[in-house]
Amino acid sequence: MTETINASAAPAAPVYTVTQERRIVTSIPGPKSQELHKRRLASVSGGVSSMLPVYVAKANGAIIVDVDDNQFIDLGAGIGVTTIGHTESSVVDAVVGQAGEFIHTLFTITPYEEYVRVAELLAEHTPGTFAKKSVLINSGAEAVENGVKIARKHTGRRAVAVLDHAYHGRTVLTMAMNYKAMPYATGFGPLASDVYHAPSSYPYHDGLSGADAAKRTITYLEKAVGATDLACLVVEPIQGEGGFMVPADGFLPALQAWCTANGVVMIADEIQSGMARTGAYYAAEHFGWVPDLVLTAKGIAGGMPLAAVTGRAEIMDSSQPGGLGGTFGGNPVACAAAIAVFDAIEKNNLLAEGKRIEATLTAGLEVLQRKYDIIGEIRGRGAMIAIELVQPGTGNTTKEPNAAAVSAISAYAAQHGVLLLTAGTYGNVLRFLPSLAVTDALLADALSVIDDAIAAL
C-alpha cells in the first residue's frame, strides 16, 4: 500500500515502503523494545538519555516503525534532521552510489568534487548575493565552534555574544553559549570565558517592537561587552530549544546594521531552521536578514552527518591554511547525500510543502486554542511550529508556564502513536518539526490525538 503527498505541488510523487499511517499494536514500549532497553541500560552511558524507550526498526516518509511493529507519526524528524522525509529514495541512492565509489580520503589530503559541489550549493542558497565560501564539518556544535573561530580570526577580537533562550550545542564552548545550564552544562565546568548573554526578542512575553527589542540588546552589548572587544554575535533566527521564539519584525536587521557598523561578525545559527524547514531555504529570509556567516547542519544531508559554515569570502578566508577542517568533515558519502537533498528540494518543490504544513498545522492548532485556554500562543514558520502552554485561566494575562501539561500531552501522544518534541526555557512548549513529507491527513490525525490528550488533562 502506498500513498502520495500533495501530488499537485510535488512533481515526483514518492512511493513509500511504509504505509503512511499511525498504528499501535502493543503497549508502548512493546516487549521487544523493553528487552532492548535492558541491554541499553547495561551498556550505554546514562548521560545519553532518550525521550521514549521505543527502539526503531524502520522509518520512511513521516512514519517510524519500532521493533514491535508499532507505527508512529514522527513530528520530530530527528530534531529537524530528516527534513525531506525518512529514507528518501534519492538520498538513499546517492549514499549507496557514493559508498560504492569511495567512502573516505580526507579532503585536506586528496580532495574530491562532492565537497566542492556542496560548497557551491551553499553559496547559491544562503542569504546574500556577495561572494561566499564554506568549510564543511560534522555537526551543528562543530559549525558553531568554527564560526566563532573564524570570526575571532577575522576581527582579532575575543568576545562572543549570544541571546537569551539560545541553544548552540554540548561542546565546551557551546555549552557556555546556551541559556540553560541544566542539563547541558551542569557539572561540566569550568565554562569557556568571554561569552555574553544579551536580551532577545520574545514578543509573547516582552511585548516589544523589533526596534525596541534591538535597542535593548544593543545597549547590553555596548555596556557589558563593548563593540571593540566583540568578535561575533551568534543568533538563531527562530530559537529552537528555547521554544521556537519568532523575533519581532525588524529585530534581526537592526542587529545586523549595528554589527556591520561596528565590525562585528553576525552569525546566523540555522542549524535547526535551515534547509527548507521554514518554507524558505533559510529562516533569515523571512526577516529580511542577510547575515555575515550562516551555520548549516541537521537537514542538509538527509540524516548523514554533515555541517557547514558559509559566509562572506573575505571572512571565510581569514584563517591560515590548515586552520580549518577535520578528519571526517565533508565526508564524500555525506556530501553526496547533501547534493541529493538540494536536488530534491528543487525537483519536488519542497519550499511549498513547508508553507502547506504551516497552513495546515496553524489552522488545526487555532481550533484547539479556541477550545482550550492553556494554549497561550501558536508561533513559528513552515514546518517549525510550536504552542506555548500556560496555566488554565491565565490565557494572555499572567502567561504562567504550564510544563506539567506539556509532559502529560507528549506522554499521552507517544502512547497513541504520535512522537512530539518538547522545548522552552520553562519546559512549557510543544514543538512540531515534521518532515516535509508529512501529509495533511497525518497532521489531522496527530492533531486529533493532541486534542484527546489535552481533554484528558
Stockholm file with secondary structure:
# STOCKHOLM 1.0

chainA/1-457         MTETINASAAPAAPVYTVTQERRIVTSIPGPKSQELHKRRLASVSGGVSSMLPVYVAKANGAIIVDVDDNQFIDLGAGIGVTTIGHTESSVVDAVVGQAGEFIHTLFTITPYEEYVRVAELLAEHTPGTFAKKSVLINSGAEAVENGVKIARKHTGRRAVAVLDHAYHGRTVLTMAMNYKAMPYATGFGPLASDVYHAPSSYPYHDGLSGADAAKRTITYLEKAVGATDLACLVVEPIQGEGGFMVPADGFLPALQAWCTANGVVMIADEIQSGMARTGAYYAAEHFGWVPDLVLTAKGIAGGMPLAAVTGRAEIMDSSQPGGLGGTFGGNPVACAAAIAVFDAIEKNNLLAEGKRIEATLTAGLEVLQRKYDIIGEIRGRGAMIAIELVQPGTGNTTKEPNAAAVSAISAYAAQHGVLLLTAGTYGNVLRFLPSLAVTDALLADALSVIDDAIAAL
#=GR chainA/1-457 SS CCCCSCTTTCSSCCCCSSCSSCBCCSCSSCHHHHHHHHHHHHHSCTTSCCSSCCCEEEEEBTEEEETTSCEEEESSHHHHTCTTCBTCHHHHHHHHHHHHHCSCCCTTTSCCHHHHHHHHHHHHHSSCSSCEEEEEESSHHHHHHHHHHHHHHHHCCCEEEEETTCCCCSSHHHHHHSSCCTTTTTTSCSCCSSEEEECCCCHHHHCCCHHHHHHHHHHHIIIIICGGGEEEEEECSSCTTTTCCCCCTTHHHHHHHHHHHTTCEEEEECTTTTTTTTSSSSGGGGGTCCCSEEEECGGGGTTSCCEEEEEEHHHHTTSCTTSSCCSSTTCHHHHHHHHHHHHHHHHTTHHHHHHHHHHHHHHHHHHHHHHCTTEEEEEEETTEEEEEEBCTTTTTSSCCBCHHHHHHHHHHHHHTTEECEEECTTSCEEEECCCTTCCHHHHHHHHHHHHHHHHHC
#=GC SS_cons         CCCCSCTTTCSSCCCCSSCSSCBCCSCSSCHHHHHHHHHHHHHSCTTSCCSSCCCEEEEEBTEEEETTSCEEEESSHHHHTCTTCBTCHHHHHHHHHHHHHCSCCCTTTSCCHHHHHHHHHHHHHSSCSSCEEEEEESSHHHHHHHHHHHHHHHHCCCEEEEETTCCCCSSHHHHHHSSCCTTTTTTSCSCCSSEEEECCCCHHHHCCCHHHHHHHHHHHIIIIICGGGEEEEEECSSCTTTTCCCCCTTHHHHHHHHHHHTTCEEEEECTTTTTTTTSSSSGGGGGTCCCSEEEECGGGGTTSCCEEEEEEHHHHTTSCTTSSCCSSTTCHHHHHHHHHHHHHHHHTTHHHHHHHHHHHHHHHHHHHHHHCTTEEEEEEETTEEEEEEBCTTTTTSSCCBCHHHHHHHHHHHHHTTEECEEECTTSCEEEECCCTTCCHHHHHHHHHHHHHHHHHC
//
